[in-house]
Amino acid sequence: MNALPPSLRLTAGTVVSATCVVALLYFGREVLEPLALALILSLVLAPLVRSMTRVGLARMPAVLLSVTLVATCVGGVGAVLFDQLVTITRDLPQYRAAIRTKVAKVREVVERPITRIEAELSAVAPSSAVEPVRPRRGSALVATPNQPLPVEVRTPRTMKDTLGRAIALVWGPIGEAGVVLILLVFILLEQGSLRDRLVRLAGQAEVSRTIRTLGDAAQGVSRFFFSQFIVNATFGVVVGLSLWLAGVPHAVLWGVLSGVLRFVPYLGVLLAGAIIAVFVAAIDPGWSLAVTCMAIFLAFELVLANFIEPKVYGHSSGLSPLAVIVSALFWGALWGPVGLLLSTPLTLCLVVAGRHVRGLAPITILLGDAPNMSDAERFHQRVLAGEADELTKDARAYVRRYSFARYCDHVLLPGLRMAVSDLGAGTIDKAQEVRMRTVIANIAETVASASGNSPRNRRKPVPLLDANIGAHLRQMRESRFGRWQGSLDVPMGSIVLCAGLASERDEFLTELLVRALREGDVDARSIVIDGEQERPESGAPELVSTIFITYPRQDNFEQWRAAVAQLRADLPEALMVTVLLPYDELLPKRAMVEAYVDMILRSFEEGLAFVAPDRGAPAKPGVSAAAPVQ
């Protein structure tokens, strides 16, 4: 093992550890099953116990009352099921004729094609004399003149034998239920002590993380089971009532069975539907009642799964649909029916623990309801892969919900910063860089619904190769809206000017900000300050109310300061604002910049809120005003 590389040793150790854990779960299921069931039930009953203690009950009476209440409910459901099963067993003789008729019809439908195929094969195959099969001499089932027929004498079962077999059949589940109840009582009584022991076992340095893990697990399991109980109980009542109205015998049994089996993920509802369909098809002479019942069952299940559960559950399960199926298969293979019942809560506890314990983090990533990947990381991944359609779709959905300014702050610019880091590290090849530029330009051009982008003015973006993205976007706007990117016949103080130096960074940020402001119905325009830019026409200075200038970098601070002075001279009445982005690097100290601008904002969203308060988010505290240029 020491001869292996460290990565392979780690992988081998992980595989061995996982194998040992699975073996322990399988061979120790006789002990672990009731313990796990009691622990999960304790998490479910903990809120009820706390509610009872708040009203003045002591811990012991609250625990006993809660357990008694749950045991009574479970016992009541079991009694109803047992009574219905006894009733259906007693009524089976009256369904015997219908069952025989239906079985004969099914057999005829199944055997008819087989008989036809055999007849066709017999007609094609050469005929041969078939010697009749004669019973062997001395067979035990054939009587001979010298050997009498065998006779088997069976003693009828007495009531004592029948009762003994029944007790032996139910003794195992009853005994396990008793063990679970005893464990449940003691776990609820010692819940605080058990938590303290787990915290101490984790160590003093992990107290906060351990408490958060236990709290999240308890809250997640309690919320999930409560939501599941409400939904499944409603489903059982509705199914039972509908079957009763349709004239199905023993509708109470099928309603209770549907609600109970629905606690088993995915497989339970299929099993309940199959049992109901087989029973109705067997007892009804025709097929209409069976088809009606299946239609009712499927309609309720589809409505519940696609409309009700997403609103009731939300993300209360914390698991992806595939994870629910995989966990049901895994725990069902280990522990049987109990594993199926506990598969979702047990996996949920592991997923919650993986959010705080590094060793279990892969479980959370693989089985959680959403991968541990931010929108910016997803953008970074897809922009390198060149998935323009998916990125555009996600961006449009994000902008419909929030704004393009927020999309730039939280997705596009942070994701682009990751790509720039990869570019600096040399992990991005030329083809990926070209795709990245093209995708970013397409998103900025097509997603932001800038004012004036009527259908006749829209053009398909031109793919960028090595072009400056900001310059490309500005040229496209100028080609559509003219030299000044719009009319100058506008009210005084209605134009917001976005300015930047002649660099790829500044031009790109400037064009993004222009589109973010235009998406908020602000008349935003841009200029590039390179010492030779065109000056506004006569009367234009009074049209500009605010100037957004890009935040300087250390290597161009003097050039930036000269540009600010020039803008101050050309537009003396306009406010000078800059945006300090949190993920930018190599920036001068804030105090150096504050001396030359009127205000420093921290995001594009704050910039939109500053010039259009009804469209952007309120500016957060901490925005500092700076003294004007001396």
PEHU-V510601 format. One line per field, one symbol per residue. ss: DSSP state (a for helix, b for strand, c for the rest). phi: phi as a letter, one per 40 degrees, with the letter a starting at -180 (. if undefined). burial: + if it has 24 or more other C-alpha atoms within 12 Angstrom, else -. A space follows every 50 residues. Layout:
ss=???
phi=???
burial=???
This chain:
ss=cccccaaaaaaaaaaaaaaaaaaaaaacaaaaaaaaaaaaaaaaaaaaaa aaaaccccaaaaaaaaaaaaaaaaaaaaaaaaaaaaaaaaaaaaaaaaaa aaaaaaaaaaaaaaaaaaaaaaaacccccccccccccccccccbccbccc ccccccccaaaaaaaaaaaaaaaaaaaaaaaaaaaaaaacaaaaaaaaaa aacaaaaaaaaaaaaaaaaaaaaaaaaaaaaaaaaaaaaaaaaaaacccc aaaaaaaaaaacccccaaaaaaaaaaaaaaaaaccccaaaaaaaaaaaaa aaaaaaaaaaaaacccccbcaaaaaaaaaaaaaaacaaaaaaaaaaaaaa aaaacccaaaaaaaaaabccccccaaaaaaaaaaaccaaaaaaaaaaaaa accaaaaaaaaaaaaaaaaaaaaaaccccaaaaaaaaaaaaaaaaacccc ccccccccccccccccccaaaaaaaaaaaaacccccccccccccbbbbbb bccaaaaaaaaaaaaaaaacccbbbbbbbcccccccccccaaabbbbbbb cccaaaaaaaaaaaaaaaaaccccbbbbbccccccccccaaaaaccccbb bccaaaaaaaaccccccccccccbbccccc
phi=.ccccdcccccccccccccccccccccbccccdccccccccccccdcccc ccccchccccccccccccccccccccccccccccccccccccdccccccc cccccccccccccccccccccccccccacbcccbcccgcccbcbdcbccc bbbbcccccccccccccccccccccccccccccccccccbcccccccccc cchccbccccccccccccccccccccccccccccccccccccccccgccf ccccccccccccccdgcccccccccccccccccccbbccccccccccccc cccccbbccdcccgbccgbcdcccccccccccccbgdccccccccccccc cccccbbcccddccccbccaccbccccccdcccccgcccccccccccccc cbaccccccbbccccccccccccccgcbcccccccccccccccccccccc cgccdcccbcccdcbbccccccccccccccbhccgicccbccgccbbbba ccbccccccccccdccccccgbcbbbbbcbgbccccccgcdcccbabcbc ccbccbccccccccccccccbccccbbbbcccbcbfbccdcccdcbbcab bbaccccccccadcbbcdccchcbcbcccc
burial=------------------------+---+--+++++++++++++++++++ --------+--++++++---+---------+-----------------+- -+------------------------------------------------ -----------------------------++++++++++-+--------- ---------++-++-++++++++++++++-+++++++++++++----+++ +++++++++++++++++++--++-+++-++++++----++-+++-+++-+ +--++---+---+--+++++--++--++++++-++-++++++++++++++ +++++++-----+++++++-----++++++++++++++--++-++--++- -+++++++++++++++++++-----------+++++++++++++++++++ +++--------------++++++++++--+---++--+----++++++++ +++-+++++++++++++++++++++++++------+---+++++++++++ +++------++-++-+++--+--++++++++--+-----+--++++++++ ++++++++++++--++--+-----------
